[in-house]
Amino acid sequence: MKDLSRSRWPWVLLVAFLAGGLVAAAVSDGGPGTTAERARAISESIKCPTCQGQSVADSAAPSARAIRTEVARRLEAGKTDDQIRDYIAGIYGEESLLTPPRNGVAGLIWFLPVAVLVAALGGLIAVFRRWRVPGDVEVSDEDRVLVEQARRRPGTESAASGSGGRNA
């Protein structure tokens, strides 16, 4: 039973490590603190309506400057980040947001990677459990006789004894 408990420690440590990583990833650091940092973070999550593949924060287009100004104005008015994103999405459409919504079909983008990770870990656990050697295996007298016969065969002595002092 002592050997069985030792074999479980790596699994316990692996689960603890993964759980700690998931918790650390889920817990945010409080996000941006100042108004300028919040405005930058919101602007990075909004796609420029005239540029291809750029956020409002990275674009120099007039429409991007206008959106950045509107974001700053709404932040000064005390609006939350989500309220500002919803306002922009109401004007330019949901596709203007660079982060997909967390509900509906688009919510699968958030759920599928986690589901695949859990399924992969479950598969690994199942495979490793199958590979485990049962502890109740006993060596029979027939097995011992077969091992002794194999040791006495010519040509197997060097393999069984390793280098056997040949490297002197």
Backbone as JSON Lines, residues from 0, in Angstrom:
{"i":0,"aa":"M","n":[0.82,-1.19,0.0],"ca":[0.0,0.0,0.0],"c":[0.87,1.25,0.0]}
{"i":1,"aa":"K","n":[2.05,1.15,0.58],"ca":[2.95,2.3,0.64],"c":[3.41,2.68,-0.76]}
{"i":2,"aa":"D","n":[3.68,1.69,-1.62],"ca":[4.11,1.97,-2.99],"c":[2.98,2.63,-3.78]}
{"i":3,"aa":"L","n":[1.74,2.23,-3.52],"ca":[0.61,2.81,-4.21],"c":[0.47,4.29,-3.89]}
{"i":4,"aa":"S","n":[0.67,4.65,-2.63],"ca":[0.55,6.06,-2.25],"c":[1.69,6.88,-2.86]}
{"i":5,"aa":"R","n":[2.86,6.29,-3.02],"ca":[3.97,7.0,-3.66],"c":[3.68,7.24,-5.13]}
{"i":6,"aa":"S","n":[3.03,6.31,-5.78],"ca":[2.75,6.46,-7.21],"c":[1.67,7.52,-7.46]}
{"i":7,"aa":"R","n":[0.91,7.87,-6.46],"ca":[-0.13,8.88,-6.64],"c":[0.39,10.3,-6.46]}
{"i":8,"aa":"W","n":[1.52,10.49,-5.82],"ca":[2.03,11.84,-5.6],"c":[2.27,12.62,-6.89]}
{"i":9,"aa":"P","n":[2.86,12.03,-7.91],"ca":[3.02,12.81,-9.15],"c":[1.69,13.28,-9.72]}
{"i":10,"aa":"W","n":[0.66,12.45,-9.61],"ca":[-0.65,12.84,-10.11],"c":[-1.25,13.96,-9.28]}
{"i":11,"aa":"V","n":[-1.09,13.85,-7.98],"ca":[-1.61,14.9,-7.09],"c":[-0.91,16.22,-7.41]}
{"i":12,"aa":"L","n":[0.41,16.18,-7.59],"ca":[1.15,17.39,-7.91],"c":[0.74,17.95,-9.27]}
{"i":13,"aa":"L","n":[0.52,17.08,-10.24],"ca":[0.1,17.53,-11.56],"c":[-1.26,18.22,-11.5]}
{"i":14,"aa":"V","n":[-2.2,17.62,-10.79],"ca":[-3.53,18.21,-10.65],"c":[-3.44,19.55,-9.92]}
{"i":15,"aa":"A","n":[-2.63,19.6,-8.86],"ca":[-2.47,20.86,-8.11],"c":[-1.85,21.94,-8.99]}
{"i":16,"aa":"F","n":[-0.86,21.57,-9.78],"ca":[-0.21,22.52,-10.69],"c":[-1.2,23.05,-11.72]}
{"i":17,"aa":"L","n":[-1.97,22.16,-12.34],"ca":[-2.95,22.58,-13.34],"c":[-4.05,23.44,-12.72]}
{"i":18,"aa":"A","n":[-4.51,23.04,-11.55],"ca":[-5.55,23.83,-10.88],"c":[-5.02,25.22,-10.53]}
{"i":19,"aa":"G","n":[-3.79,25.28,-10.04],"ca":[-3.19,26.57,-9.73],"c":[-3.05,27.43,-10.97]}
{"i":20,"aa":"G","n":[-2.66,26.84,-12.08],"ca":[-2.54,27.58,-13.33],"c":[-3.88,28.11,-13.82]}
{"i":21,"aa":"L","n":[-4.92,27.27,-13.71],"ca":[-6.25,27.71,-14.13],"c":[-6.76,28.83,-13.24]}
{"i":22,"aa":"V","n":[-6.52,28.73,-11.94],"ca":[-6.95,29.79,-11.02],"c":[-6.2,31.07,-11.3]}
{"i":23,"aa":"A","n":[-4.9,30.97,-11.52],"ca":[-4.1,32.17,-11.81],"c":[-4.55,32.82,-13.11]}
{"i":24,"aa":"A","n":[-4.92,32.03,-14.09],"ca":[-5.38,32.58,-15.36],"c":[-6.76,33.21,-15.24]}
{"i":25,"aa":"A","n":[-7.58,32.64,-14.37],"ca":[-8.95,33.15,-14.22],"c":[-9.02,34.42,-13.38]}
{"i":26,"aa":"V","n":[-8.13,34.56,-12.44],"ca":[-8.14,35.72,-11.56],"c":[-7.39,36.85,-12.23]}
{"i":27,"aa":"S","n":[-8.08,37.96,-12.39],"ca":[-7.41,39.08,-13.05],"c":[-6.64,39.9,-12.02]}
{"i":28,"aa":"D","n":[-5.74,40.71,-12.52],"ca":[-4.93,41.54,-11.64],"c":[-5.59,42.88,-11.35]}
{"i":29,"aa":"G","n":[-6.88,42.98,-11.6],"ca":[-7.57,44.22,-11.33],"c":[-7.71,45.08,-12.58]}
{"i":30,"aa":"G","n":[-7.03,44.75,-13.64],"ca":[-7.13,45.49,-14.89],"c":[-6.42,46.83,-14.81]}
{"i":31,"aa":"P","n":[-6.59,47.63,-15.85],"ca":[-5.93,48.93,-15.89],"c":[-6.45,49.84,-14.78]}
{"i":32,"aa":"G","n":[-5.57,50.63,-14.2],"ca":[-5.94,51.46,-13.07],"c":[-6.34,52.87,-13.44]}
{"i":33,"aa":"T","n":[-5.54,53.55,-14.22],"ca":[-5.83,54.95,-14.54],"c":[-6.81,55.03,-15.7]}
{"i":34,"aa":"T","n":[-7.36,56.22,-15.89],"ca":[-8.31,56.43,-16.99],"c":[-7.63,56.23,-18.34]}
{"i":35,"aa":"A","n":[-6.4,56.7,-18.47],"ca":[-5.67,56.53,-19.73],"c":[-5.41,55.05,-20.02]}
{"i":36,"aa":"E","n":[-5.07,54.27,-18.99],"ca":[-4.85,52.84,-19.18],"c":[-6.15,52.15,-19.55]}
{"i":37,"aa":"R","n":[-7.25,52.53,-18.92],"ca":[-8.55,51.95,-19.25],"c":[-8.94,52.29,-20.68]}
{"i":38,"aa":"A","n":[-8.71,53.55,-21.08],"ca":[-9.05,53.96,-22.44],"c":[-8.22,53.16,-23.45]}
{"i":39,"aa":"R","n":[-6.96,52.95,-23.16],"ca":[-6.09,52.17,-24.06],"c":[-6.59,50.73,-24.15]}
{"i":40,"aa":"A","n":[-6.93,50.14,-23.0],"ca":[-7.39,48.75,-22.98],"c":[-8.7,48.59,-23.76]}
{"i":41,"aa":"I","n":[-9.61,49.54,-23.61],"ca":[-10.87,49.48,-24.35],"c":[-10.6,49.67,-25.84]}
{"i":42,"aa":"S","n":[-9.75,50.62,-26.18],"ca":[-9.43,50.88,-27.58],"c":[-8.75,49.69,-28.24]}
{"i":43,"aa":"E","n":[-8.0,48.92,-27.47],"ca":[-7.36,47.72,-28.03],"c":[-8.36,46.61,-28.3]}
{"i":44,"aa":"S","n":[-9.53,46.68,-27.67],"ca":[-10.53,45.63,-27.86],"c":[-11.56,45.99,-28.94]}
{"i":45,"aa":"I","n":[-11.36,47.14,-29.61],"ca":[-12.29,47.58,-30.65],"c":[-11.54,47.63,-31.99]}
{"i":46,"aa":"K","n":[-12.16,47.05,-33.0],"ca":[-11.55,47.02,-34.34],"c":[-11.78,48.35,-35.04]}
{"i":47,"aa":"C","n":[-10.76,48.82,-35.72],"ca":[-10.87,50.05,-36.5],"c":[-11.85,49.81,-37.66]}
{"i":48,"aa":"P","n":[-12.83,50.7,-37.83],"ca":[-13.82,50.46,-38.9],"c":[-13.26,50.65,-40.31]}
{"i":49,"aa":"T","n":[-12.17,51.38,-40.47],"ca":[-11.63,51.62,-41.81],"c":[-10.35,50.84,-42.1]}
{"i":50,"aa":"C","n":[-9.67,50.38,-41.07],"ca":[-8.41,49.64,-41.26],"c":[-8.68,48.14,-41.24]}
{"i":51,"aa":"Q","n":[-7.8,47.4,-41.86],"ca":[-7.92,45.95,-41.86],"c":[-7.0,45.37,-40.79]}
{"i":52,"aa":"G","n":[-7.57,44.7,-39.81],"ca":[-6.77,43.98,-38.81],"c":[-6.1,44.85,-37.77]}
{"i":53,"aa":"Q","n":[-6.52,46.1,-37.61],"ca":[-5.93,46.96,-36.59],"c":[-6.97,47.33,-35.57]}
{"i":54,"aa":"S","n":[-6.5,47.52,-34.35],"ca":[-7.4,48.0,-33.31],"c":[-7.47,49.52,-33.4]}
{"i":55,"aa":"V","n":[-8.45,50.07,-32.73],"ca":[-8.61,51.52,-32.68],"c":[-7.38,52.15,-32.01]}
{"i":56,"aa":"A","n":[-6.8,51.46,-31.04],"ca":[-5.64,51.99,-30.33],"c":[-4.42,52.09,-31.24]}
{"i":57,"aa":"D","n":[-4.3,51.21,-32.21],"ca":[-3.11,51.17,-33.07],"c":[-3.27,51.92,-34.38]}
{"i":58,"aa":"S","n":[-4.47,52.36,-34.69],"ca":[-4.75,52.98,-35.98],"c":[-4.61,54.5,-35.91]}
{"i":59,"aa":"A","n":[-4.19,55.09,-37.03],"ca":[-4.09,56.55,-37.14],"c":[-5.23,57.11,-38.0]}
{"i":60,"aa":"A","n":[-6.17,56.28,-38.37],"ca":[-7.29,56.72,-39.21],"c":[-8.17,57.71,-38.44]}
{"i":61,"aa":"P","n":[-8.81,58.63,-39.15],"ca":[-9.69,59.6,-38.48],"c":[-10.83,58.94,-37.71]}
{"i":62,"aa":"S","n":[-11.39,57.87,-38.25],"ca":[-12.47,57.19,-37.54],"c":[-11.96,56.56,-36.25]}
{"i":63,"aa":"A","n":[-10.74,56.05,-36.23],"ca":[-10.16,55.47,-35.01],"c":[-9.92,56.56,-33.98]}
{"i":64,"aa":"R","n":[-9.45,57.73,-34.43],"ca":[-9.26,58.86,-33.49],"c":[-10.59,59.28,-32.89]}
{"i":65,"aa":"A","n":[-11.63,59.29,-33.71],"ca":[-12.95,59.66,-33.22],"c":[-13.45,58.66,-32.17]}
{"i":66,"aa":"I","n":[-13.23,57.39,-32.41],"ca":[-13.66,56.38,-31.44],"c":[-12.85,56.51,-30.15]}
{"i":67,"aa":"R","n":[-11.54,56.75,-30.26],"ca":[-10.72,56.93,-29.05],"c":[-11.21,58.13,-28.25]}
{"i":68,"aa":"T","n":[-11.57,59.2,-28.93],"ca":[-12.1,60.38,-28.25],"c":[-13.42,60.07,-27.55]}
{"i":69,"aa":"E","n":[-14.27,59.31,-28.24],"ca":[-15.56,58.93,-27.64],"c":[-15.36,58.02,-26.43]}
{"i":70,"aa":"V","n":[-14.41,57.11,-26.53],"ca":[-14.1,56.22,-25.4],"c":[-13.65,57.05,-24.2]}
{"i":71,"aa":"A","n":[-12.74,57.99,-24.43],"ca":[-12.24,58.84,-23.33],"c":[-13.37,59.68,-22.74]}
{"i":72,"aa":"R","n":[-14.22,60.22,-23.61],"ca":[-15.34,61.04,-23.13],"c":[-16.29,60.22,-22.26]}
{"i":73,"aa":"R","n":[-16.58,59.02,-22.68],"ca":[-17.5,58.17,-21.91],"c":[-16.86,57.7,-20.6]}
{"i":74,"aa":"L","n":[-15.55,57.47,-20.62],"ca":[-14.87,57.12,-19.37],"c":[-14.95,58.27,-18.37]}
{"i":75,"aa":"E","n":[-14.75,59.47,-18.84],"ca":[-14.85,60.66,-17.98],"c":[-16.26,60.82,-17.43]}
{"i":76,"aa":"A","n":[-17.26,60.34,-18.21],"ca":[-18.65,60.44,-17.78],"c":[-19.0,59.34,-16.77]}
{"i":77,"aa":"G","n":[-18.05,58.45,-16.5],"ca":[-18.28,57.42,-15.49],"c":[-18.86,56.12,-16.01]}
{"i":78,"aa":"K","n":[-18.84,55.91,-17.3],"ca":[-19.36,54.67,-17.88],"c":[-18.37,53.53,-17.63]}
{"i":79,"aa":"T","n":[-18.9,52.31,-17.55],"ca":[-18.05,51.13,-17.37],"c":[-17.48,50.7,-18.72]}
{"i":80,"aa":"D","n":[-16.47,49.84,-18.66],"ca":[-15.84,49.34,-19.89],"c":[-16.86,48.62,-20.77]}
{"i":81,"aa":"D","n":[-17.69,47.79,-20.15],"ca":[-18.69,47.04,-20.92],"c":[-19.73,47.96,-21.54]}
{"i":82,"aa":"Q","n":[-20.12,49.01,-20.82],"ca":[-21.09,49.95,-21.38],"c":[-20.51,50.65,-22.61]}
{"i":83,"aa":"I","n":[-19.23,50.99,-22.55],"ca":[-18.59,51.66,-23.68],"c":[-18.49,50.71,-24.87]}
{"i":84,"aa":"R","n":[-18.09,49.47,-24.62],"ca":[-18.0,48.5,-25.72],"c":[-19.38,48.25,-26.33]}
{"i":85,"aa":"D","n":[-20.4,48.15,-25.47],"ca":[-21.77,47.95,-25.98],"c":[-22.22,49.14,-26.84]}
{"i":86,"aa":"Y","n":[-21.86,50.34,-26.42],"ca":[-22.21,51.54,-27.19],"c":[-21.55,51.49,-28.58]}
{"i":87,"aa":"I","n":[-20.26,51.19,-28.6],"ca":[-19.54,51.11,-29.88],"c":[-20.12,49.99,-30.75]}
{"i":88,"aa":"A","n":[-20.41,48.85,-30.14],"ca":[-21.0,47.73,-30.88],"c":[-22.38,48.09,-31.41]}
{"i":89,"aa":"G","n":[-23.12,48.92,-30.68],"ca":[-24.43,49.36,-31.16],"c":[-24.32,50.24,-32.39]}
{"i":90,"aa":"I","n":[-23.24,51.01,-32.49],"ca":[-23.06,51.89,-33.65],"c":[-22.46,51.13,-34.82]}
{"i":91,"aa":"Y","n":[-21.37,50.4,-34.58],"ca":[-20.61,49.76,-35.66],"c":[-20.92,48.27,-35.84]}
{"i":92,"aa":"G","n":[-21.69,47.7,-34.94],"ca":[-22.02,46.28,-35.03],"c":[-21.12,45.43,-34.14]}
{"i":93,"aa":"E","n":[-21.6,44.23,-33.83],"ca":[-20.85,43.32,-32.94],"c":[-19.49,42.94,-33.51]}
{"i":94,"aa":"E","n":[-19.36,42.95,-34.84],"ca":[-18.09,42.57,-35.45],"c":[-17.0,43.62,-35.22]}
{"i":95,"aa":"S","n":[-17.37,44.77,-34.65],"ca":[-16.37,45.79,-34.36],"c":[-15.58,45.47,-33.09]}
{"i":96,"aa":"L","n":[-16.08,44.52,-32.3],"ca":[-15.37,44.13,-31.09],"c":[-14.37,43.01,-31.42]}
{"i":97,"aa":"L","n":[-13.16,43.15,-30.92],"ca":[-12.12,42.15,-31.2],"c":[-12.24,40.93,-30.3]}
{"i":98,"aa":"T","n":[-12.98,41.04,-29.21],"ca":[-13.2,39.88,-28.35],"c":[-14.61,39.36,-28.62]}
{"i":99,"aa":"P","n":[-14.74,38.08,-28.89],"ca":[-16.07,37.54,-29.19],"c":[-16.95,37.52,-27.95]}
{"i":100,"aa":"P","n":[-18.26,37.57,-28.14],"ca":[-19.16,37.48,-26.98],"c":[-19.04,36.11,-26.32]}
{"i":101,"aa":"R","n":[-19.35,36.06,-25.05],"ca":[-19.21,34.81,-24.29],"c":[-20.51,34.02,-24.22]}
{"i":102,"aa":"N","n":[-21.44,34.31,-25.08],"ca":[-22.69,33.56,-25.09],"c":[-23.05,33.18,-26.52]}
{"i":103,"aa":"G","n":[-24.02,32.32,-26.66],"ca":[-24.44,31.88,-27.99],"c":[-23.39,31.01,-28.66]}
{"i":104,"aa":"V","n":[-23.45,30.98,-29.97],"ca":[-22.53,30.16,-30.75],"c":[-21.1,30.67,-30.59]}
{"i":105,"aa":"A","n":[-20.92,31.99,-30.52],"ca":[-19.59,32.55,-30.36],"c":[-18.98,32.17,-29.0]}
{"i":106,"aa":"G","n":[-19.82,31.82,-28.05],"ca":[-19.32,31.38,-26.74],"c":[-18.52,30.08,-26.82]}
{"i":107,"aa":"L","n":[-18.71,29.34,-27.9],"ca":[-17.93,28.11,-28.09],"c":[-16.43,28.41,-28.18]}
{"i":108,"aa":"I","n":[-16.09,29.6,-28.65],"ca":[-14.68,29.98,-28.74],"c":[-14.04,29.98,-27.35]}
{"i":109,"aa":"W","n":[-14.82,30.32,-26.35],"ca":[-14.31,30.34,-24.98],"c":[-14.37,28.94,-24.35]}
{"i":110,"aa":"F","n":[-15.38,28.16,-24.72],"ca":[-15.61,26.87,-24.07],"c":[-14.8,25.73,-24.67]}
{"i":111,"aa":"L","n":[-14.67,25.68,-25.98],"ca":[-14.03,24.54,-26.64],"c":[-12.58,24.28,-26.21]}
{"i":112,"aa":"P","n":[-11.72,25.28,-26.09],"ca":[-10.35,24.98,-25.65],"c":[-10.3,24.33,-24.26]}
{"i":113,"aa":"V","n":[-11.15,24.79,-23.37],"ca":[-11.19,24.21,-22.03],"c":[-11.71,22.78,-22.1]}
{"i":114,"aa":"A","n":[-12.73,22.55,-22.9],"ca":[-13.29,21.2,-23.04],"c":[-12.26,20.25,-23.65]}
{"i":115,"aa":"V","n":[-11.52,20.71,-24.64],"ca":[-10.49,19.87,-25.26],"c":[-9.39,19.55,-24.25]}
{"i":116,"aa":"L","n":[-8.99,20.53,-23.45],"ca":[-7.96,20.32,-22.44],"c":[-8.42,19.29,-21.4]}
{"i":117,"aa":"V","n":[-9.64,19.41,-20.94],"ca":[-10.17,18.46,-19.96],"c":[-10.26,17.06,-20.57]}
{"i":118,"aa":"A","n":[-10.72,16.96,-21.81],"ca":[-10.8,15.64,-22.46],"c":[-9.41,15.03,-22.66]}
{"i":119,"aa":"A","n":[-8.43,15.86,-23.03],"ca":[-7.07,15.35,-23.21],"c":[-6.49,14.86,-21.89]}
{"i":120,"aa":"L","n":[-6.7,15.6,-20.82],"ca":[-6.22,15.15,-19.51],"c":[-6.91,13.86,-19.08]}
{"i":121,"aa":"G","n":[-8.21,13.78,-19.32],"ca":[-8.94,12.55,-19.01],"c":[-8.4,11.37,-19.79]}
{"i":122,"aa":"G","n":[-8.1,11.59,-21.07],"ca":[-7.53,10.53,-21.89],"c":[-6.16,10.1,-21.39]}
{"i":123,"aa":"L","n":[-5.33,11.07,-21.01],"ca":[-4.01,10.73,-20.47],"c":[-4.12,9.93,-19.18]}
{"i":124,"aa":"I","n":[-5.02,10.34,-18.33],"ca":[-5.21,9.6,-17.07],"c":[-5.65,8.17,-17.36]}
{"i":125,"aa":"A","n":[-6.58,8.0,-18.3],"ca":[-7.04,6.65,-18.64],"c":[-5.91,5.8,-19.2]}
{"i":126,"aa":"V","n":[-5.08,6.39,-20.08],"ca":[-3.97,5.64,-20.67],"c":[-2.95,5.27,-19.61]}
{"i":127,"aa":"F","n":[-2.61,6.2,-18.74],"ca":[-1.62,5.9,-17.7],"c":[-2.13,4.87,-16.7]}
{"i":128,"aa":"R","n":[-3.41,4.86,-16.44],"ca":[-3.97,3.83,-15.54],"c":[-3.88,2.45,-16.18]}
{"i":129,"aa":"R","n":[-4.05,2.37,-17.49],"ca":[-3.93,1.07,-18.17],"c":[-2.5,0.56,-18.16]}
{"i":130,"aa":"W","n":[-1.54,1.5,-18.24],"ca":[-0.14,1.12,-18.28],"c":[0.39,0.7,-16.92]}
{"i":131,"aa":"R","n":[-0.32,1.01,-15.88],"ca":[0.14,0.72,-14.53],"c":[0.28,-0.79,-14.33]}
{"i":132,"aa":"V","n":[1.37,-1.19,-13.71],"ca":[1.62,-2.61,-13.45],"c":[0.86,-2.99,-12.19]}
{"i":133,"aa":"P","n":[0.07,-4.04,-12.25],"ca":[-0.66,-4.44,-11.04],"c":[0.32,-4.9,-9.96]}
{"i":134,"aa":"G","n":[0.02,-4.56,-8.73],"ca":[0.92,-4.88,-7.62],"c":[0.79,-6.31,-7.13]}
{"i":135,"aa":"D","n":[-0.25,-7.03,-7.53],"ca":[-0.45,-8.38,-7.02],"c":[0.14,-9.47,-7.92]}
{"i":136,"aa":"V","n":[1.02,-9.12,-8.83],"ca":[1.65,-10.1,-9.71],"c":[2.73,-10.83,-8.92]}
{"i":137,"aa":"E","n":[2.66,-12.16,-8.97],"ca":[3.64,-12.97,-8.27],"c":[4.44,-13.79,-9.28]}
{"i":138,"aa":"V","n":[5.7,-13.98,-9.0],"ca":[6.57,-14.77,-9.85],"c":[6.42,-16.23,-9.46]}
{"i":139,"aa":"S","n":[6.13,-17.07,-10.46],"ca":[5.97,-18.5,-10.19],"c":[7.33,-19.2,-10.29]}
{"i":140,"aa":"D","n":[7.35,-20.45,-9.82],"ca":[8.57,-21.24,-9.93],"c":[8.93,-21.49,-11.39]}
{"i":141,"aa":"E","n":[7.93,-21.64,-12.25],"ca":[8.18,-21.83,-13.68],"c":[8.88,-20.61,-14.27]}
{"i":142,"aa":"D","n":[8.46,-19.42,-13.83],"ca":[9.1,-18.2,-14.31],"c":[10.56,-18.15,-13.89]}
{"i":143,"aa":"R","n":[10.82,-18.53,-12.67],"ca":[12.2,-18.51,-12.17],"c":[13.08,-19.49,-12.96]}
{"i":144,"aa":"V","n":[12.51,-20.66,-13.28],"ca":[13.26,-21.66,-14.05],"c":[13.57,-21.11,-15.44]}
{"i":145,"aa":"L","n":[12.61,-20.47,-16.07],"ca":[12.83,-19.9,-17.39],"c":[13.91,-18.82,-17.37]}
{"i":146,"aa":"V","n":[13.94,-18.0,-16.35],"ca":[14.96,-16.95,-16.24],"c":[16.33,-17.58,-16.07]}
{"i":147,"aa":"E","n":[16.41,-18.6,-15.22],"ca":[17.71,-19.26,-15.01],"c":[18.21,-19.93,-16.29]}
{"i":148,"aa":"Q","n":[17.3,-20.54,-17.04],"ca":[17.7,-21.16,-18.31],"c":[18.2,-20.11,-19.29]}
{"i":149,"aa":"A","n":[17.54,-18.97,-19.32],"ca":[17.97,-17.91,-20.23],"c":[19.32,-17.36,-19.81]}
{"i":150,"aa":"R","n":[19.6,-17.3,-18.55],"ca":[20.9,-16.81,-18.09],"c":[22.03,-17.78,-18.43]}
{"i":151,"aa":"R","n":[21.74,-19.05,-18.45],"ca":[22.79,-20.04,-18.68],"c":[23.07,-20.27,-20.16]}
{"i":152,"aa":"R","n":[22.23,-19.79,-21.05],"ca":[22.43,-19.99,-22.48],"c":[23.72,-19.31,-22.92]}
{"i":153,"aa":"P","n":[24.46,-19.94,-23.84],"ca":[25.67,-19.29,-24.35],"c":[25.3,-18.06,-25.16]}
{"i":154,"aa":"G","n":[26.09,-17.01,-25.0],"ca":[25.87,-15.77,-25.72],"c":[24.98,-14.78,-24.99]}
{"i":155,"aa":"T","n":[24.28,-15.24,-23.94],"ca":[23.43,-14.33,-23.19],"c":[24.13,-13.82,-21.94]}
{"i":156,"aa":"E","n":[25.27,-14.39,-21.61],"ca":[25.97,-14.0,-20.39],"c":[26.48,-12.56,-20.51]}
{"i":157,"aa":"S","n":[27.0,-12.18,-21.67],"ca":[27.53,-10.83,-21.82],"c":[26.42,-9.8,-21.78]}
{"i":158,"aa":"A","n":[25.24,-10.16,-22.3],"ca":[24.13,-9.22,-22.28],"c":[23.59,-9.08,-20.86]}
{"i":159,"aa":"A","n":[23.59,-10.19,-20.1],"ca":[23.05,-10.15,-18.76],"c":[23.98,-9.45,-17.8]}
{"i":160,"aa":"S","n":[25.3,-9.6,-18.01],"ca":[26.24,-9.02,-17.06],"c":[26.74,-7.65,-17.48]}
{"i":161,"aa":"G","n":[26.26,-7.13,-18.58],"ca":[26.69,-5.8,-19.02],"c":[28.05,-5.89,-19.68]}
{"i":162,"aa":"S","n":[28.9,-4.91,-19.42],"ca":[30.22,-4.91,-20.04],"c":[31.15,-5.91,-19.35]}
{"i":163,"aa":"G","n":[30.85,-6.31,-18.12],"ca":[31.56,-7.39,-17.45],"c":[33.05,-7.2,-17.32]}
{"i":164,"aa":"G","n":[33.52,-5.99,-17.18],"ca":[34.94,-5.76,-16.97],"c":[35.76,-5.78,-18.22]}
{"i":165,"aa":"R","n":[35.16,-5.69,-19.39],"ca":[35.92,-5.7,-20.64],"c":[36.66,-4.38,-20.86]}
{"i":166,"aa":"N","n":[36.25,-3.33,-20.21],"ca":[36.85,-2.02,-20.43],"c":[38.03,-1.77,-19.52]}
{"i":167,"aa":"A","n":[38.86,-2.73,-19.31],"ca":[39.99,-2.57,-18.4],"c":[41.16,-1.95,-19.08]}
